[in-house]
Each structure stands twice: as structure tokens, then as C-alpha cells.
Amino acid sequence: MGIWIELGIFGLVFVFAWHQMRDLKKERLKSEKQQAQAADQAKE
């Protein structure tokens, strides 16, 4: 039974890490988009 507890904890950690990586990627894309817009406005 102890292995199921360990697998459950590992699963929760894995899902949490996946969620954090997804959010990080989304924020990075948003940041790059804002920098591109700032660069375009600086050219004008």
C-alpha cells in the first residue's frame, strides 16, 4: 500500500511541475510579444 501513496505523491508533483512549466511558457511568450511591440514603437 505504501507504494500507492508514493506514486500518488509523485503524480501530484509531476502535475504541479507540468502546470508551472506551461504557465512559464505562456508568460515568456507574452513577455516576448510585449518586447516586440516596444521595439516597433521605438522605431516609429
Phi, psi and omega in degrees: 000328181299328181293329179291325176295315179297318178295322178296316178296315178300318179298317179296317179296319180296316179295319179298316180296318179298318180296318180295319180294322178296316178295320180298317179297319180297316180293322179296317178297319179295320179295316179296322179296318179294321178294322178295320178294320179294321179294320178295320179291328180290331180289329185285000000 
